[in-house]
Amino acid sequence: MVAEISKANFEKELDSPRPGLPASPGEITNTLSHYYRGELGRMISWRDRIDRTSNWAITVAAALLSVSLSTPTSHHGVLLFGMMLITLLLLIEARRYRFFDIYRARVRKLERGYFAQILAPDGEPKADWAGAIAKSLRKPQFLLSYRGAVQRRLRRNYCWMYLILLLAWCLKITTPKLQTEGNPLTQAHSWTYVIDNAALGPIPGLAVLCIVALAYLGILYGALRRQMDEGEFVQGEAHV
C-alpha cells in the first residue's frame, strides 16, 4: 500500500508543470531586474558586515589608546593587547570580504555587460558576462584567497590602525611621564630604560621588542605587497 502511494506521488510530480524559462525579451528583462535586486541586496548585506567589523576595530583602537595614554598607571601591554584584538578583527573581516567579493563580482558583471549596454551601447555586447554569472550560480566559488583578502583589507584600512597603535606603544615605553613611577623626565635617558619598560610579565623587554618588530615587518610586507589586479579590479578605481 505504501509503495503504491509513493509511486502515485512520483507520477504526480512528473505530470505537474515545471516553472518555465522566460521566452520573450520582456520576461527576460523582468527576470534580470529581479535578479539584480537580489544580488545587490546580498552584496549590501555583506558590505554592511565588513563596515561593522571595521567600526569595531576603530572603536577598540580608540578606547585602548585612551586607556593607555590617559594615566601613567596603565600598562603598555594594553596596547599590545589592542594589536592582538585588531588582528582578530582583521581575520574576521577578511573572511566576510571573501563572501562580499563573490556578490560584488556578479553585480558588476551584470552592470557592465547588460545595463551599461542599455544606457550607452558600446560596440557589440559581449556574452561572456552571462556565462560567468551562470557558472558562479551553478558552482559558487571564492574569487579571492584568504591571504589575499587579509592583505587587501590590511592595505585599505588596518595598516593605519596598526601604525597608530605602534606609535602609541613606542610613546608609552619611551616617555617617563607615562610610566607608573611618574618620573619628571620628558624622554628616555638610555636604551636600557626603554628595554626595561618593554618587559611584559616574565617576558624580557628585548624579547618583546623583537616580537613586535617581527610582527610589524610582516604587516609592512602585507601592506606593501601588491598582486596583479584581476576581474573587477581591472575595471576602474572605484572599488573596495
C-alpha positions as CSV (number, residue, x, y, z in Angstrom):
1,M,0.0,0.0,0.0
2,V,2.8,2.4,0.9
3,A,4.7,1.5,-2.3
4,E,1.6,2.3,-4.4
5,I,1.1,5.7,-2.7
6,S,4.8,6.6,-3.2
7,K,4.6,5.5,-6.9
8,A,1.4,7.6,-7.3
9,N,3.1,10.7,-5.8
10,F,6.1,10.2,-8.0
11,E,4.0,10.1,-11.1
12,K,2.0,13.1,-10.0
13,E,5.3,15.1,-9.6
14,L,6.3,14.1,-13.1
15,D,3.0,15.3,-14.5
16,S,3.0,18.6,-12.6
17,P,4.0,21.6,-14.7
18,R,7.5,22.8,-14.1
19,P,8.4,26.5,-14.0
20,G,9.1,27.7,-17.5
21,L,12.0,29.8,-18.6
22,P,11.4,33.3,-19.8
23,A,10.6,33.3,-23.5
24,S,10.1,36.9,-24.5
25,P,12.5,39.8,-24.2
26,G,10.2,41.4,-21.7
27,E,10.2,38.4,-19.5
28,I,14.0,38.2,-19.7
29,T,14.4,41.9,-18.7
30,N,11.9,41.4,-15.8
31,T,13.8,38.4,-14.6
32,L,17.2,40.1,-14.8
33,S,15.8,43.1,-12.9
34,H,14.6,41.0,-10.1
35,Y,17.9,39.0,-10.1
36,Y,19.9,42.2,-10.0
37,R,18.0,43.5,-7.0
38,G,18.5,40.2,-5.2
39,E,22.3,40.1,-5.8
40,L,22.5,43.8,-4.9
41,G,20.8,43.1,-1.6
42,R,23.2,40.3,-0.7
43,M,26.2,42.5,-1.7
44,I,25.0,45.3,0.5
45,S,24.3,42.9,3.4
46,W,27.9,41.6,3.3
47,R,29.3,45.1,2.8
48,D,27.4,46.2,6.0
49,R,29.1,43.3,7.9
50,I,32.5,44.4,6.6
51,D,31.9,48.0,7.7
52,R,30.6,46.8,11.1
53,T,33.9,44.9,11.7
54,S,35.9,48.0,10.7
55,N,33.9,50.2,13.1
56,W,34.6,47.7,15.9
57,A,38.3,47.8,15.2
58,I,38.4,51.6,15.2
59,T,36.4,51.7,18.4
60,V,38.7,49.2,20.1
61,A,41.8,51.1,19.0
62,A,40.4,54.4,20.2
63,A,39.3,53.0,23.5
64,L,42.6,51.3,24.3
65,L,44.6,54.4,23.2
66,S,42.5,56.5,25.7
67,V,43.0,54.0,28.5
68,S,46.8,53.6,27.9
69,L,47.8,57.2,27.4
70,S,45.4,58.8,29.9
71,T,47.1,57.7,33.1
72,P,50.6,56.5,34.0
73,T,49.3,53.5,35.9
74,S,48.1,51.8,32.8
75,H,50.4,49.1,31.5
76,H,51.9,49.3,27.9
77,G,50.6,45.7,27.5
78,V,47.2,47.2,26.9
79,L,48.4,48.5,23.6
80,L,49.9,45.1,22.7
81,F,46.5,43.5,23.6
82,G,44.9,46.1,21.3
83,M,47.2,44.9,18.4
84,M,46.0,41.3,19.0
85,L,42.3,42.4,19.0
86,I,42.8,44.3,15.8
87,T,44.4,41.2,14.2
88,L,41.4,39.1,15.3
89,L,39.0,41.6,13.7
90,L,41.1,41.7,10.6
91,L,40.9,38.0,10.2
92,I,37.1,38.1,10.7
93,E,36.7,40.9,8.2
94,A,38.9,39.0,5.6
95,R,36.5,36.1,5.8
96,R,33.5,38.3,5.3
97,Y,35.2,40.1,2.5
98,R,35.6,36.9,0.5
99,F,31.8,36.4,0.5
100,F,31.2,40.1,-0.4
101,D,33.7,39.7,-3.3
102,I,31.5,36.9,-4.9
103,Y,28.3,39.0,-5.0
104,R,30.1,42.2,-5.9
105,A,31.7,40.5,-8.9
106,R,28.2,39.2,-10.1
107,V,26.7,42.6,-9.7
108,R,29.4,44.4,-11.6
109,K,29.4,41.8,-14.4
110,L,25.6,42.4,-14.8
111,E,26.0,46.2,-14.6
112,R,28.9,46.4,-17.1
113,G,27.7,43.7,-19.5
114,Y,23.9,44.4,-19.6
115,F,22.8,47.7,-18.0
116,A,25.7,49.7,-19.4
117,Q,24.9,48.4,-22.9
118,I,21.3,49.5,-22.5
119,L,22.2,53.0,-21.4
120,A,25.0,53.6,-23.9
121,P,25.8,50.7,-26.3
122,D,29.5,50.3,-26.9
123,G,30.0,48.1,-29.9
124,E,28.8,44.5,-29.9
125,P,27.7,43.3,-26.5
126,K,29.9,40.6,-25.0
127,A,28.2,37.4,-23.9
128,D,30.9,36.2,-21.6
129,W,29.4,38.1,-18.6
130,A,26.2,36.0,-18.7
131,G,28.2,32.8,-18.9
132,A,30.4,33.8,-16.0
133,I,27.4,34.6,-13.8
134,A,25.7,31.3,-14.7
135,K,28.9,29.4,-13.8
136,S,29.1,31.2,-10.5
137,L,25.4,30.4,-9.7
138,R,25.8,26.8,-10.6
139,K,29.0,26.3,-8.6
140,P,29.8,29.2,-6.3
141,Q,33.5,29.6,-5.5
142,F,35.6,32.2,-3.8
143,L,37.3,34.5,-6.2
144,L,40.0,35.6,-3.7
145,S,42.2,33.6,-1.4
146,Y,42.0,34.2,2.4
147,R,45.6,35.5,2.4
148,G,44.7,37.9,-0.5
149,A,41.6,39.1,1.4
150,V,43.7,39.8,4.5
151,Q,46.3,41.7,2.5
152,R,43.6,43.8,0.8
153,R,41.8,44.8,4.0
154,L,45.2,45.4,5.7
155,R,46.2,47.7,2.9
156,R,42.9,49.6,2.8
157,N,42.1,50.1,6.5
158,Y,44.0,48.2,9.1
159,C,47.6,49.3,8.4
160,W,46.7,52.8,9.7
161,M,45.3,51.3,12.9
162,Y,48.4,49.2,13.4
163,L,50.6,52.3,12.8
164,I,48.7,54.4,15.4
165,L,48.9,51.6,18.0
166,L,52.7,51.2,17.3
167,L,53.3,54.9,17.7
168,A,51.3,55.0,20.9
169,W,53.2,51.9,22.2
170,C,56.6,53.5,21.4
171,L,55.5,56.7,23.1
172,K,54.4,54.7,26.2
173,I,57.6,52.8,26.7
174,T,59.9,55.8,25.9
175,T,58.2,58.6,27.9
176,P,59.0,58.5,31.6
177,K,56.0,60.7,32.4
178,L,53.7,57.9,31.1
179,Q,55.2,55.4,33.5
180,T,54.0,54.3,36.9
181,E,56.8,55.9,38.8
182,G,55.9,59.3,37.5
183,N,59.5,60.3,36.5
184,P,59.5,64.1,35.6
185,L,61.8,63.5,32.7
186,T,60.3,64.1,29.3
187,Q,62.2,61.4,27.4
188,A,64.1,58.2,28.0
189,H,67.7,58.6,29.1
190,S,69.0,55.3,27.8
191,W,68.1,52.2,25.8
192,T,68.3,50.1,28.9
193,Y,65.4,52.2,30.3
194,V,63.4,51.5,27.2
195,I,64.1,47.8,27.2
196,D,63.2,47.5,30.9
197,N,59.9,49.3,30.3
198,A,59.1,47.0,27.4
199,A,59.1,43.9,29.6
200,L,55.8,42.1,29.7
201,G,55.5,39.9,32.8
202,P,58.1,37.1,32.7
203,I,59.0,38.0,29.1
204,P,62.1,40.3,29.0
205,G,61.8,43.6,27.3
206,L,64.3,42.7,24.5
207,A,62.2,39.7,23.5
208,V,59.0,41.9,23.4
209,L,60.8,44.4,21.2
210,C,61.9,41.7,18.8
211,I,58.4,40.1,18.7
212,V,56.8,43.5,17.9
213,A,59.4,44.3,15.3
214,L,58.9,40.9,13.5
215,A,55.1,41.3,13.6
216,Y,55.3,44.8,12.1
217,L,57.7,43.6,9.4
218,G,55.0,41.1,8.4
219,I,52.4,43.8,8.5
220,L,54.5,46.1,6.4
221,Y,55.1,43.3,3.9
222,G,51.4,42.5,3.6
223,A,50.5,46.2,3.2
224,L,53.1,46.9,0.5
225,R,53.0,43.7,-1.4
226,R,50.5,44.0,-4.3
227,Q,49.2,41.3,-6.6
228,M,48.2,41.8,-10.1
229,D,44.6,43.0,-10.1
230,E,42.1,40.7,-11.8
231,G,38.5,40.7,-12.7
232,E,36.6,43.7,-11.4
233,F,39.7,45.4,-10.0
234,V,41.0,46.0,-13.5
235,Q,37.8,48.0,-14.3
236,G,38.5,51.4,-12.9
237,E,39.5,52.5,-9.4
238,A,36.1,52.7,-7.6
239,H,36.3,49.5,-5.7
240,V,36.6,48.4,-2.0
